Amino acid sequence: MTETFIALLFAHMLADFVLQTRWMVVNKRNPVALTAHIAVVLVMAIACTGVLHPALFALAGVHMALDAAKAWSPWKGLGPFLADQVLHIATVVLITLWVPDLWAQGLWGAVAAEGDPGWMASLWPGDGESTTPVLPAVFTALSGLILATRAGGFAIGLYMEPWAASSPAGLANGGRAIGNLERSLIFLLVFIGLPEGIGFLIAAKSVLRFGSVSDDRAVSEYVIIGTLASFGWAIAASFATMWALQYLTPLGIPDLSP
């Protein structure tokens, strides 16, 4: 059951935060855009579980209903975004409880059960045993990375909307790129056992950015609020991922902590 939940959650992360284009996001009221997004949701669910099952079509149908309701809702901002994500994850939980052996029925679970690594051995060399049991851990790590970076970017952007007028001028999408990079670095530092490096990251950003906006109090406060929110989100997502990974097959990532 755990593997089923992880696979469906990873599929959701890919469909909502990696493969969903801006055109899909902006045009959710357009049936073509909504259908295109739901097609991605279904394909990712099938690919990540390795099975074609009616439950996955039910998952896609509920996802469509939730997205349509959100698109036509008058409420916007961080609250509705988080509520929408909670409902999507709740749907994943319900599908997992409905068909807990979905992973076992699929291609990846079948390969693991047979103990034959097949073509997977070339992707993850080992001692000749099945390599597919490590896939749930890989999916979990990648889901955590997406949560920390891409999902964090959407959440922080919505959180900062009330102060958007004070946003400092700069490169087009420069702030978004900086945010994704800093959250990626935080995730990497926690992942390899060097969370103390986050302090150096904060110091480096303070030196590089805060000095240039210190004369404008509104802009300075905007940058500080955005930075703290971004760092806080990334740290929480990173440690949550590490907590989940301790219950799965080890990935063999070296711990570089002193």
C-alpha positions, -999 to +999 in steps of 0.1 A: +000+000+000+028+024+008+043+019-027+010+027-043+006+059-023+042+070-032+037+063-069+004+082-071+019+111-051+049+113-074+026+112-104+006+141-089+038+161-083+049+156-119+015+164-134+008+195-113+042+211-108+065+199-136+044+191-167+016+215-162+024+245-185+015+281-178-011+279-206-028+251-187-028+271-155-041+303-169-068+287-191-083+262-167-118+275-177-110+264-212-122+228-217-092+221-240-066+233-215-083+215-186-086+182-207-049+185-217-039+188-180-061+159-170-046+138-198-012+145-183-025+135-148-038+102-162-006+094-182+016+101-152-005+079-129-002+051-154+035+056-159+044+058-122+023+028-112+030+007-143-006-004-146-037+006-165-065+004-139-100+019-136-091+035-103-066+058-122-094+070-144-114+078-113-084+096-099-082+117-131-119+124-130-118+137-094-088+158-103-107+173-132-137+181-109-114+198-083-095+218-109-128+230-125-142+240-092-110+259-083-110+276-118-146+289-113-142+297-076-141+334-067-114+327-040-078+331-050-045+331-032-024+308-010-053+295+010-073+281-019-040+268-034-032+248-003-068+236+001-067+224-035-035+204-029-049+189+003-079+177-016-057+162-044-036+144-018-067+132+000-079+117-033-046+099-037-051+085-002-086+073-010-075+056-042-047+040-022-072+027+003-095+015-025-068-004-044-039-008-020-022-034-042-022-011-073+016-010-073+019-048-069-004-052-099+017-029-121+049-035-141+073-022-114+058-043-086+057-074-108+094-070-117+103-066-080+082-097-071+100-118-097+134-107-084+145-100-120+162-065-124+160-067-162+168-034-179+166-016-145+200-031-136+217-008-161+201+023-144+210+012-109+239-012-107+239-036-078+246-071-066+223-088-091+192-085-069+160-067-080+165-030-082+129-020-084+123-020-046+144+012-046+120+030-069+096+041-041+126+058-024+136+074-057+100+086-062+099+099-026+132+119-030+121+134-063+087+143-049+104+160-020+126+179-045+096+190-065+077+200-033+107+221-021+113+238-054+084+240-079+056+237-055+074+261-031+077+286-059+039+286-065+032+288-027+057+316-020+045+335-051+009+334-038+020+343-003+039+374-015+011+386-038-002+412-012+032+430-014+038+426-051+039+463-056+071+465-035+088+438-056+122+451-066+129+455-103+152+431-119+156+404-146+125+389-160+117+359-138+150+365-120+134+362-086+117+330-095+150+315-107+168+326-075+141+311-054+142+277-072+180+277-070+181+285-033+155+259-024+173+233-045+205+240-027+187+237+007+173+204-003+207+192-014+224+203+018+198+185+039+199+154+016+236+149+021+236+156+058+250+192+058+220+213+069+244+237+087+254+249+052+220+266+050+234+293+073+262+301+048+236+302+021+216+328+040+247+349+047+257+348+010+223+359-001+223+387+025+256+400+012+246+398-025+211+411-024+201+429+008+228+456+003+213+467-030+179+473-015+187+485+020+178+522+011+142+513+004+125+499+035+095+485+017+117+466-008+140+455+020+111+440+040+097+424+008+130+407+002+133+396+038+098+382+040+102+364+007+136+349+017+124+337+051+093+322+036+113+305+008+139+291+032+113+280+057+093+261+031+124+244+016+137+234+051+103+219+061+100+200+028+135+187+029+133+174+065+099+158+058+114+140+028+143+127+049+119+115+075+099+096+049+131+081+033+142+065+066+113+040+062+122+030+027+150+011+009+182+031+014+193+050-017+230+047-008+235+085-007+266+092+014+262+112+046+287+140+044+280+153+079+312+158+100 
